Amino acid sequence: MYQEPKSFFIRTYGCQMNELDTEIMVGQLLKRGLTRVHEEELADLLIYNTCSIRDLAERKVMGKLGLLGRSKKKKTLIGVTGCMAVAKKEAIFKKIPHVDFVLGTNNISDLNEVLNDVIHTGKQALRTDSAFEENLDYLAAEREDSVKAHVSIIRGCDKFCTYCVVPYTRGKEVSRPHDDIITEVKMLADKGYKEITLLGQNVNSYGKDKKESNILFHDLLYKLDQIDGIKRIRFLTSHPVDITKELMFAIRDLPSVCEFVHFPIQAGSNRILKKMHRIYTKEEYFEKVALLKEIVPNASLGTDIIVGFPTETDEEFEETYEVFKKIPYSVAFLYSFSSRQGTPAMRWKDDVPESVKEERLQRLLELHNRQAAEERASMLGNPVEVLIEKRTKTGQLKGRTRCWKKVITEGPDSLIGTLTMVTPHSFNHQTLIGSV
């Protein structure tokens, strides 16, 4: 039996969707009367909101939980939530018996109920439903930021890429009712938020599972653009197949929608793309990028790349390398392949040596860093619109351009939360340095 906790600590691993789920859980716990603390040793309740996309992310959490077992206070409750909770389920209790509850991505609305069960019975609790019901109280989320906010519009994924655990940890696609999204964004605007990022494993699929609503992703953007106070709208993540011409026109025509599109290709070889089940060819991807650039000439692109996918040859990696020469991405998330339990790729021999994966990864990183430096150098001396978000630890103002570039500058606190023109005069790694 446990006593009712008075304080909680929560740590988030992984993507922006996990960050939003954490904010929702924080809101629930504050409503329950708990106090949030930012040091583990001060908390009666510890929650680790986990990621399962990468093997490294899982190993970090398991290592952390193992250490807690040796230092756990008798009255401390420990919970594991997020994608790893769904992927591992009961195995977490077997490996780490001092964990008190495991809560899946589709069950965060059950947090208080699960806490009550554990407190009153003293027994471990497991909730990991495979399907998501749209019953979350997004309005109660305790936001980490006061200028920009994440807004969930669709959860789950139906694409089943062979390397990805998301369809198994978050389930099939479920679009959130558009009226609920509009209500939340209006509330955020009333609270002074200037930027929202629409979240989903595949935002472009929004509305396809609710044909009766007759609202697709681009329709939603047109509705959200009309909300007074919201100056910028971003969205993550996109699947190339579902990026439509209508979406491109929305990016071009709607003042609030930023001209940055995360447009992940994943690999440059058609054979590897087919093995990944990406359901497009390299040529089809290039055609869509060309169309976007034609409709939105100033659009910036981001991508994800996996090197060393099973059976990838040197020649096929060179095809990926050539993609970067053809499309100089503003943002790139580059990874070497690691197999994930439960995915089709787990059945294949991981036959590309780690040393080869690392060499390929470093080559891509070096090319991308050179391209990024050239892009930033071309921006020097030209004023850019920056949403000033907060101060850095060293006291400078920090923000981003519409196309996702980090910028730091000097200035008064009154600029925080404003769209300010900044002229970059230099850059340090990925950050532009400028003057108001």
C-alpha positions as CSV (number, residue, x, y, z in Angstrom):
1,M,0.0,0.0,0.0
2,Y,1.2,3.5,-0.9
3,Q,0.3,6.9,0.5
4,E,-1.1,9.5,-1.8
5,P,1.9,11.2,-3.4
6,K,2.4,14.9,-2.8
7,S,5.0,15.7,-5.5
8,F,5.9,14.3,-8.9
9,F,8.9,14.4,-11.3
10,I,8.4,13.6,-15.0
11,R,11.1,13.1,-17.6
12,T,10.3,13.0,-21.4
13,Y,12.2,11.0,-24.0
14,G,11.6,11.2,-27.8
15,C,9.4,13.2,-30.1
16,Q,7.2,16.3,-29.8
17,M,4.1,14.0,-29.4
18,N,5.7,12.6,-26.3
19,E,6.3,16.2,-25.1
20,L,2.7,17.0,-25.5
21,D,1.6,13.8,-23.8
22,T,3.8,14.8,-20.8
23,E,2.1,18.2,-20.7
24,I,-1.3,16.5,-20.6
25,M,-0.1,14.2,-17.7
26,V,1.3,17.2,-15.8
27,G,-2.0,18.9,-16.1
28,Q,-3.8,15.9,-14.7
29,L,-1.4,15.6,-11.8
30,L,-1.6,19.3,-10.9
31,K,-5.4,19.0,-11.0
32,R,-5.0,16.1,-8.5
33,G,-3.3,18.4,-6.2
34,L,0.3,17.3,-6.6
35,T,3.3,19.7,-6.9
36,R,5.7,19.3,-9.7
37,V,9.4,19.2,-8.8
38,H,12.4,19.1,-11.1
39,E,14.7,16.9,-9.0
40,E,14.0,13.2,-8.8
41,E,15.0,12.8,-5.1
42,L,12.4,15.3,-4.0
43,A,9.4,13.5,-5.7
44,D,7.0,10.9,-4.3
45,L,6.0,9.9,-7.8
46,L,8.4,9.4,-10.7
47,I,7.2,9.1,-14.3
48,Y,9.4,8.3,-17.3
49,N,7.6,9.1,-20.6
50,T,9.6,6.9,-23.0
51,C,10.4,6.5,-26.7
52,S,10.9,3.3,-28.7
53,I,12.0,4.6,-32.0
54,R,15.7,4.1,-31.3
55,D,17.4,1.3,-29.5
56,L,19.6,3.9,-27.7
57,A,16.5,5.6,-26.3
58,E,15.2,2.4,-24.8
59,R,18.6,1.5,-23.3
60,K,18.9,4.9,-21.7
61,V,15.5,4.4,-19.9
62,M,16.2,0.8,-18.9
63,G,19.5,1.9,-17.4
64,K,17.9,4.8,-15.6
65,L,15.2,2.6,-14.2
66,G,17.7,0.0,-13.1
67,L,19.6,2.6,-11.1
68,L,16.4,3.7,-9.4
69,G,15.9,0.2,-8.1
70,R,19.0,0.4,-6.0
71,S,18.1,3.8,-4.6
72,K,14.3,3.8,-4.5
73,K,12.7,5.2,-1.4
74,K,10.1,2.8,0.0
75,K,7.2,5.2,-0.6
76,T,8.2,6.4,-4.1
77,L,5.9,5.4,-6.9
78,I,7.5,4.7,-10.3
79,G,5.7,4.7,-13.6
80,V,6.7,4.1,-17.2
81,T,4.6,5.6,-20.0
82,G,5.0,6.2,-23.7
83,C,6.0,4.0,-26.6
84,M,8.4,1.7,-24.7
85,A,5.5,1.0,-22.3
86,V,3.5,-0.4,-25.2
87,A,6.5,-2.2,-26.9
88,K,7.6,-3.9,-23.7
89,K,4.4,-4.2,-21.6
90,E,4.8,-6.9,-18.8
91,A,8.5,-7.4,-19.7
92,I,9.2,-4.1,-17.9
93,F,7.9,-5.6,-14.7
94,K,10.0,-8.7,-15.2
95,K,13.2,-6.8,-15.9
96,I,12.6,-4.0,-13.4
97,P,10.3,-5.3,-10.7
98,H,10.3,-2.0,-8.7
99,V,8.3,-0.3,-11.4
100,D,4.7,0.3,-10.1
101,F,2.7,1.0,-13.3
102,V,3.1,0.8,-17.0
103,L,0.8,3.1,-19.1
104,G,0.6,3.1,-22.9
105,T,0.4,6.0,-25.3
106,N,-3.4,5.3,-25.7
107,N,-4.0,5.3,-22.0
108,I,-2.7,8.6,-20.6
109,S,-6.2,9.7,-19.8
110,D,-6.3,6.7,-17.3
111,L,-3.4,8.1,-15.3
112,N,-5.4,9.0,-12.2
113,E,-7.4,5.8,-12.2
114,V,-4.1,3.7,-12.4
115,L,-2.6,5.7,-9.6
116,N,-5.6,5.0,-7.4
117,D,-5.4,1.3,-8.2
118,V,-1.7,1.2,-7.3
119,I,-2.1,3.3,-4.1
120,H,-5.1,1.4,-2.8
121,T,-4.0,-2.2,-3.7
122,G,-0.2,-2.0,-3.6
123,K,-0.2,-4.1,-6.8
124,Q,1.5,-3.3,-10.1
125,A,-0.8,-1.9,-12.8
126,L,-0.6,-2.3,-16.6
127,R,-2.7,-0.4,-19.2
128,T,-1.6,-0.6,-22.8
129,D,-4.6,-0.5,-25.1
130,S,-3.9,-1.0,-28.8
131,A,-6.6,1.5,-30.0
132,F,-6.8,5.2,-29.1
133,E,-10.1,6.8,-28.1
134,E,-10.3,10.6,-28.5
135,N,-10.9,11.3,-24.9
136,L,-7.9,13.4,-23.8
137,D,-8.4,16.7,-22.0
138,Y,-6.0,18.7,-24.2
139,L,-7.2,21.9,-22.7
140,A,-5.9,20.9,-19.3
141,A,-2.3,20.4,-20.6
142,E,0.2,22.3,-18.5
143,R,2.3,24.0,-21.2
144,E,6.1,24.2,-20.8
145,D,6.3,27.3,-23.1
146,S,4.3,30.6,-23.1
147,V,4.9,31.6,-26.7
148,K,4.6,28.4,-28.8
149,A,2.5,25.2,-28.2
150,H,2.1,21.8,-29.7
151,V,-1.4,20.8,-30.7
152,S,-2.3,17.2,-31.5
153,I,-4.5,16.7,-34.6
154,I,-4.0,13.0,-35.4
155,R,-2.5,10.0,-33.5
156,G,-1.2,6.7,-34.8
157,C,-0.1,5.7,-38.3
158,D,-1.3,3.4,-41.0
159,K,1.8,3.3,-43.2
160,F,3.6,0.4,-41.6
161,C,7.2,1.2,-42.7
162,T,9.1,-1.9,-42.0
163,Y,11.6,-0.3,-39.6
164,C,9.1,1.6,-37.5
165,V,7.4,0.7,-34.3
166,V,4.9,3.6,-34.3
167,P,1.9,1.7,-35.8
168,Y,2.4,-0.9,-33.1
169,T,3.0,1.5,-30.2
170,R,0.4,4.2,-31.1
171,G,-2.0,2.2,-33.2
172,K,-4.0,3.1,-36.3
173,E,-4.7,6.7,-37.3
174,V,-7.4,8.5,-35.4
175,S,-8.1,12.1,-36.4
176,R,-9.2,14.5,-33.7
177,P,-12.5,16.4,-34.3
178,H,-11.7,19.7,-36.1
179,D,-14.0,21.6,-33.8
180,D,-12.0,20.5,-30.8
181,I,-8.7,21.5,-32.4
182,I,-10.2,25.0,-33.3
183,T,-11.4,25.4,-29.7
184,E,-8.0,24.6,-28.3
185,V,-6.1,26.9,-30.7
186,K,-8.5,29.7,-29.9
187,M,-7.9,29.2,-26.2
188,L,-4.1,29.3,-26.8
189,A,-4.5,32.5,-28.9
190,D,-6.5,34.0,-26.0
191,K,-3.7,33.1,-23.6
192,G,-1.2,35.0,-25.8
193,Y,0.4,32.1,-27.7
194,K,1.8,33.2,-31.1
195,E,2.9,29.9,-32.7
196,I,1.3,26.4,-32.8
197,T,2.8,23.2,-34.2
198,L,0.3,20.7,-35.4
199,L,1.4,17.2,-34.4
200,G,0.8,13.7,-35.8
201,Q,2.8,10.7,-36.9
202,N,1.4,11.7,-40.3
203,V,-0.4,15.0,-40.2
204,N,-1.2,14.9,-43.9
205,S,-3.5,12.0,-43.3
206,Y,-5.7,14.2,-41.1
207,G,-9.4,13.6,-41.8
208,K,-9.1,10.6,-44.1
209,D,-10.4,8.3,-41.3
210,K,-13.4,10.6,-40.8
211,K,-14.8,11.1,-44.3
212,E,-18.1,12.3,-42.9
213,S,-16.5,15.5,-41.6
214,N,-15.3,16.4,-45.1
215,I,-12.3,18.2,-43.6
216,L,-8.8,17.2,-44.8
217,F,-5.5,18.6,-43.6
218,H,-5.4,21.6,-45.9
219,D,-9.0,22.4,-45.0
220,L,-8.0,22.5,-41.3
221,L,-5.2,24.9,-42.1
222,Y,-7.6,27.3,-43.8
223,K,-9.8,27.3,-40.6
224,L,-6.9,27.7,-38.2
225,D,-5.4,30.6,-40.2
226,Q,-8.5,32.6,-39.5
227,I,-7.9,32.6,-35.7
228,D,-6.8,36.0,-34.5
229,G,-3.5,36.1,-32.5
230,I,-1.9,33.0,-34.0
231,K,1.0,34.3,-36.1
232,R,2.6,31.1,-37.2
233,I,1.4,27.5,-37.9
234,R,3.9,24.7,-38.3
235,F,3.2,21.0,-38.7
236,L,5.1,17.7,-38.1
237,T,5.5,15.0,-39.5
238,S,4.6,14.5,-43.1
239,H,4.6,11.4,-45.3
240,P,5.6,12.3,-48.9
241,V,2.7,10.3,-50.4
242,D,0.1,12.4,-48.6
243,I,1.6,15.8,-49.3
244,T,-1.0,17.2,-51.8
245,K,-1.1,20.0,-54.2
246,E,-3.9,21.5,-52.1
247,L,-1.5,21.5,-49.1
248,M,1.2,23.3,-51.1
249,F,-1.3,26.0,-52.1
250,A,-2.3,26.4,-48.4
251,I,1.4,26.9,-47.5
252,R,1.7,29.5,-50.3
253,D,-1.5,31.4,-49.6
254,L,-2.0,31.3,-45.8
255,P,-0.1,34.1,-44.0
256,S,0.3,32.1,-40.8
257,V,1.5,28.8,-42.3
258,C,5.3,28.6,-42.3
259,E,7.2,27.7,-45.4
260,F,9.0,24.8,-43.9
261,V,8.0,21.2,-44.7
262,H,9.4,18.2,-43.1
263,F,9.6,16.0,-46.3
264,P,11.4,12.8,-45.2
265,I,12.8,10.6,-48.0
266,Q,14.6,8.0,-45.7
267,A,16.8,6.6,-48.5
268,G,17.9,7.3,-52.0
269,S,17.6,3.8,-53.5
270,N,14.3,2.6,-54.9
271,R,15.1,-1.0,-53.9
272,I,15.7,0.1,-50.3
273,L,12.6,2.4,-50.3
274,K,10.6,-0.6,-51.4
275,K,12.1,-2.8,-48.7
276,M,11.3,0.0,-46.2
277,H,7.7,0.0,-47.5
278,R,7.8,3.7,-48.1
279,I,5.3,3.3,-51.1
280,Y,7.0,5.9,-53.4
281,T,10.0,5.9,-55.6
282,K,12.9,8.3,-55.6
283,E,11.6,9.8,-58.9
284,E,8.1,10.3,-57.5
285,Y,9.6,12.0,-54.4
286,F,11.7,14.4,-56.6
287,E,8.6,15.2,-58.7
288,K,6.7,16.2,-55.6
289,V,9.6,18.3,-54.3
290,A,9.8,20.1,-57.7
291,L,6.1,20.8,-57.5
292,L,6.4,22.2,-54.0
293,K,9.3,24.4,-55.1
294,E,7.3,25.6,-58.1
295,I,4.3,26.6,-56.0
296,V,6.3,27.8,-52.9
297,P,9.7,28.9,-54.2
298,N,10.9,30.0,-50.8
299,A,10.0,26.7,-49.1
300,S,12.7,25.0,-46.9
301,L,12.8,21.3,-46.5
302,G,13.6,18.9,-43.8
303,T,14.3,15.1,-44.0
304,D,14.9,11.9,-42.1
305,I,17.5,9.4,-43.4
306,I,18.4,5.9,-42.3
307,V,21.8,4.6,-43.4
308,G,22.8,1.0,-43.2
309,F,19.3,-0.5,-43.7
310,P,19.6,-4.3,-44.1
311,T,21.2,-5.2,-47.4
312,E,22.1,-1.6,-48.3
313,T,25.1,-1.7,-50.7
314,D,27.8,1.0,-51.1
315,E,26.2,2.0,-54.4
316,E,22.8,2.4,-52.8
317,F,24.2,4.6,-50.1
318,E,25.8,6.7,-52.8
319,E,22.3,7.2,-54.2
320,T,21.3,8.6,-50.8
321,Y,24.4,10.8,-50.8
322,E,23.4,12.2,-54.2
323,V,19.9,13.1,-52.9
324,F,21.6,15.6,-50.6
325,K,23.5,17.1,-53.6
326,K,20.2,17.4,-55.5
327,I,18.2,18.7,-52.5
328,P,20.2,20.7,-50.0
329,Y,18.0,20.2,-46.9
330,S,17.8,22.9,-44.3
331,V,17.2,20.3,-41.5
332,A,18.2,16.7,-41.6
333,F,17.8,14.0,-38.9
334,L,20.3,11.3,-39.8
335,Y,20.4,7.8,-38.2
336,S,22.1,4.5,-38.7
337,F,19.7,1.5,-38.7
338,S,18.9,-0.3,-35.5
339,S,16.2,-3.1,-35.6
340,R,13.2,-2.7,-33.4
341,Q,11.3,-5.5,-31.7
342,G,8.0,-6.3,-33.4
343,T,8.8,-4.7,-36.8
344,P,9.2,-6.6,-40.1
345,A,12.8,-5.4,-40.3
346,M,13.5,-7.3,-37.1
347,R,13.3,-10.6,-39.1
348,W,16.1,-9.5,-41.5
349,K,19.7,-10.0,-40.8
350,D,21.3,-6.7,-39.8
351,D,24.1,-7.3,-42.2
352,V,25.7,-3.9,-42.6
353,P,28.6,-3.7,-40.2
354,E,28.4,-1.0,-37.5
355,S,31.7,0.5,-38.8
356,V,30.3,0.9,-42.3
357,K,27.1,2.4,-40.9
358,E,29.1,4.9,-38.9
359,E,31.3,5.8,-41.9
360,R,28.2,6.4,-44.1
361,L,26.5,8.5,-41.3
362,Q,29.6,10.7,-40.9
363,R,29.9,11.3,-44.6
364,L,26.3,12.4,-44.8
365,L,26.7,14.6,-41.7
366,E,29.7,16.3,-43.1
367,L,27.9,17.0,-46.4
368,H,24.8,18.3,-44.6
369,N,26.9,20.5,-42.3
370,R,28.7,22.0,-45.3
371,Q,25.4,22.7,-47.0
372,A,23.9,24.1,-43.9
373,A,26.8,26.4,-43.4
374,E,26.6,27.6,-47.0
375,E,22.8,28.3,-46.5
376,R,23.4,30.3,-43.3
377,A,26.3,32.3,-44.9
378,S,23.9,33.3,-47.7
379,M,21.5,34.7,-45.2
380,L,24.0,37.1,-43.6
381,G,23.1,40.8,-44.0
382,N,19.5,40.0,-44.9
383,P,16.8,40.8,-42.3
384,V,14.7,37.8,-41.3
385,E,11.5,37.6,-39.3
386,V,12.1,35.9,-35.9
387,L,9.6,34.9,-33.3
388,I,11.5,35.7,-30.0
389,E,10.7,32.8,-27.6
390,K,12.8,33.3,-24.5
391,R,16.3,34.1,-23.1
392,T,19.2,31.7,-23.3
393,K,21.1,30.7,-20.2
394,T,23.7,33.3,-21.2
395,G,21.1,36.0,-21.3
396,Q,20.6,36.5,-25.1
397,L,17.2,36.4,-26.8
398,K,16.5,33.2,-28.7
399,G,14.0,32.5,-31.5
400,R,13.4,31.0,-34.9
401,T,12.8,32.1,-38.4
402,R,9.7,31.0,-40.3
403,C,11.9,28.3,-41.9
404,W,13.1,26.9,-38.6
405,K,16.5,28.6,-38.3
406,K,17.7,29.2,-34.8
407,V,18.6,32.9,-34.1
408,I,20.1,34.6,-31.1
409,T,20.3,38.4,-30.6
410,E,20.5,41.1,-27.9
411,G,17.4,43.0,-26.8
412,P,14.9,43.8,-24.0
413,D,12.4,41.4,-22.5
414,S,9.6,43.3,-24.2
415,L,10.6,41.5,-27.4
416,I,9.8,38.0,-26.0
417,G,6.6,36.8,-27.8
418,T,6.9,39.2,-30.7
419,L,7.8,38.9,-34.4
420,T,11.0,40.9,-34.7
421,M,13.2,41.6,-37.7
422,V,16.7,40.5,-37.1
423,T,19.7,40.9,-39.4
424,P,22.2,38.0,-39.1
425,H,25.8,39.1,-39.1
426,S,27.4,35.7,-38.3
427,F,26.6,32.1,-37.3
428,N,27.9,29.5,-34.9
429,H,27.2,25.9,-35.9
430,Q,23.4,25.8,-36.6
431,T,22.6,29.2,-35.0
432,L,22.4,32.5,-36.7
433,I,23.7,35.5,-34.6
434,G,22.2,38.9,-35.4
435,S,21.0,42.3,-34.4
436,V,17.5,43.6,-34.0
